[in-house]
Amino acid sequence: MTFSAGPPRKPGSPGRPQGRSTKVSPLVLTLIGVAVVLGLFVVFAQVYTDILWFDQLGFLQVFTTEWVTKIVLFVIGVLLMAAPLWLCLNLAHRKRPVYAPTTPQQENLDRYREAIEPLRAVVTIVASLVVGVLGGIALSASWQQVQMFLHSTPFGIKDPEFGWDVSFFVFQLPVIRLIVDYLGMVALLAFIGSLVAHYLFGGLRPGEQRGLDMTRAAQVQIAITAGVLILLQAARLFVLRYESLTNTSGIVTGATYTTSNITLPAMLIIALAALVVALLFLANAFRSMWKLSIVSVIMLLVLGAVSVIGLPAAVQQFQVSPSEQSLEREFIQRNLDATRYAYGIQDVDVIPYSPTTEGEPGALRADAETAASVRLLDPNLVSDTFRQLQQQRPFYSFPEQLDVDRYRIDGEMQDTVIALRELNPDSQADSSWLNQAVVYTHGFGVVAAYGNRQGNDGQPSFLEANIPPTGELGEYEPRIYFGERSPLYSIVGAPDGADPREIDYPADGDDGEAQVYNTFSGEGGPSVGNFFNRLVYAVKFQDEQIVLSDAVNEESQILYERTPRERIKRVAPFLEVDGDPYPAVIDGRIKWIVDAYTTSPHYPYSTPQVLQDATQDSNTERSGSQQALPPQQVNYIRNSVKVTVDAYDGEVDLYEWEDDDPVLKTWMKIFPGLFKSTDEMSADLMAHVRYPEDLFKVQRQLLTRYHVDDANSFYTGQDFWTLPTDPTVNQERNLLQPPFYLTLRMPGQEKPSFSLTSSFIPRQAQGQTRNNLTGFLAANADAGEEAGTKSEDYGRLRLLQLPRNTTFPGPGQAQNNFNTEPEIQSSLNLLRQGESQVQNGNLLTLPVAGGLLYIQPVYVRSAGETSYPVLQRVLVAFGEQIGFAPTLDAALDQVFGGDSGVQAGDAGQEPVDEDEGATGGTQPEETADQALANALDKAKRAMEDSDKALQDGDFAAYGEAQTRLREALDEAMKAENEASPADSETEPGDAATDGGN
């Protein structure tokens, strides 16, 4: 009986349908062909437009290198996966037995063979190709690892266990593991395919008594595939020994005492034993020894379970655990050293700091520059203020979270809150395609305010504002085509002499025109000046208007991929991009400055961090533009690249920032010429480079434990810290307090510098909740102002470490002290009259006067959709002493005995009480009470007028009523203060009196 195909059947016999044509109609074939062609054209359009985009931007080598590598890996993956499987299936069919004994089981198999035989060749090829394509796709996804393997750069550091250069673990080992795992999967599929195919074709069948009978061909094929499979498992086990240095299952990351002394030697022995077992299986191709081979596999599994699982567990339980601190000391120290280096925290300056809590008169005299620079403007609260005062038209917008930078104004560096007046795509959602794509294309101008000053009625004091821009930043190109709120795409450009179509900015000119129009004149996107390019972009964006509209001309360009982070991720997909791009006026252009990171999850002995978890805080949870990093786990990170994106034409420049980073050097080998040298950075650009916020967040998270550099202290964990939650937001959400950019002078620092700061509190023990301050971290964020030269002090981390027995209040306690001070709450209740809201600004911490000073601006927001917060009061705390006044300067004087010794940035801005100025003292008690009643009456009438104006839609009247409301509340505050006991009747440090003034 043959196992190939059954005998020919007579016409009409069962097994083949008769009388029905299987011919496919020409129409169906045509429709299928058209669908295939259209599908291919859609794919082509996506690839072709990517080529145009990368080429226009000057990064075509990134696209070609990525895709060439992916295609090569895909082909290799397909061949490696499909060829062995096809060969095994084909050999099993070719070497099938022609005759076999007839049994009931064989008769059943005969029917299956007869059914599949007509399609066997096609099924074999299709199944192999499908498996191969899946394998090729999986392999091509590893293009970055393969390129790094081929261009690796030594670290110059050897791991303490094997003595290999760290580059082996970071660059080579991931690809070696990839190859071994991939080949292991190939061998497994080939082995399974051989078993199934030989069983179906009769080469492998149940024996007449027991066991299995197999043909010689089946024996050879199964022996070889099984031997190769076990051989690759031996190689995989050998490679896994090196991966133990990033294992996180022990007391610390990396090989611990038991792993180093028991597990690693056992894995080597098991790998060698697996090699012997593999040779035994291969020997079955020449001589049948299956029983011995199977017994050897069982023994291998038992040996592996005992030596790799059982023995280490026993050693850990009975030898290591009783003496864990001493036996693990060396391995904990390895983890400490590796982690601190991998995250760039090995050189933190730890400064013992015992803060005083007594505010003496004149105590701030030595910190005059710091006090004068304190930022009162909260970038998370004043977006609505910017919007109401500077938005100008509804088609503009500001981000929910503004940015902090610094500018040299009149020879002095000023901390600045800055934002761009960007286009608001939501305002055009219901308008025509012409408006969305051609008319409203860009934002206009920078709006910036002094961080340390107040304007009229608590509004920001702008140093750059209005349309066209006026202020302190000089002349620059104000148009913003590329920003964080740009439309999906815009079509710009026109021939010389053509009428401009793009709205540039609103203006009420003498000619009666309400808008000024402009035409984009840069090189910002691929050309859509020919029909073919229009067609492919119409397919890409699924918008036929790109082809049909007469607004598209021979000079038109299409701008897309317009947010800074989006552009950088495309041109440098191997970098992690900081979640907070910030704009700056640099050399007459608006540039987005973005920090980018090189990372790796393979640094030996370094503790891994999930970037998303480490970079989430109250800022990233707001509805603003700041984002947490993706949920990627890494154990090595460097801010090796600074990136600028031009807001006008979208040009992207990548600057090599850390030239000693081996990961960056490797990418520079892969993409020669992609990065510019730091030497090419202008002085203006250098002046706006700052220390990256996301890197700082990762570092501060590690420093909660890794500020400890001694293995014994680390083991006990008694000095571990945690990060405080943000006391200004809902405490039930437990959102971390974000770091703050401030200009300050740390102890031991010669002069103030622009810095990024954060606080630490003790780690919460079970049943205990303490919010005492234990540490304060500041990173020097100022790169200097010299072209091409980075300041030597840039990036220096200084950590103030408070005594363990300190009871100095942390941020949560400081906020609680503010919230529970009776006279402060009484004053704030006045500000809450009607439907007004009191909003606490960011709680800043500054090490000054030998202690730590807390400063918090207090904003008041009236009711209504067009309301906005204005700065009304400033809270200050130094130890247990609290100040509360309309200005920081006055609040500091309250805390430091009536004279802080310095003038804050808002000195002289406190409203003057004319009556007090005339009499030289306070008014009688009855007069103060009457004044308070009159002021509250005025406030009530103003609120009623505001509500009526808002209902009538009369925004001019609403604004006038809101102004009267603020004036009435100011009068009420002054009158309430006049009704309180005079400062002279109490000591300067009295918290109750200070809080009420």
PyMOL commands that set and color helices and strands:
alter all, ss='L'
color gray80, all
select helices_A, chain A and resi 26-57+60-94+104-140+143-150+166-200+216-246+257-283+290-327+329-342+365-373+383-390+425-428+433-439+456-458+531-541+545-548+564-571+611-615+662-670+678-680+683-686+693-706+711-716+731-733+811-820+822-831+888-895+914-919+925-952+955-978+983-985+991-996
alter helices_A, ss='H'
color red, helices_A
select strands_A, chain A and resi 204-206+212-214+349-352+396-397+403-409+412-420+422-423+443-444+446-450+462-465+470-471+479-480+489-492+502-506+515-518+557-560+576-577+582-586+589-600+609-610+633-634+636-646+652-656+676-677+721-722+740-744+753-762+775-780+797-801+837-840+844-848+851-861+870-878+881-885
alter strands_A, ss='S'
color yellow, strands_A
deselect
rebuild
show_as cartoon
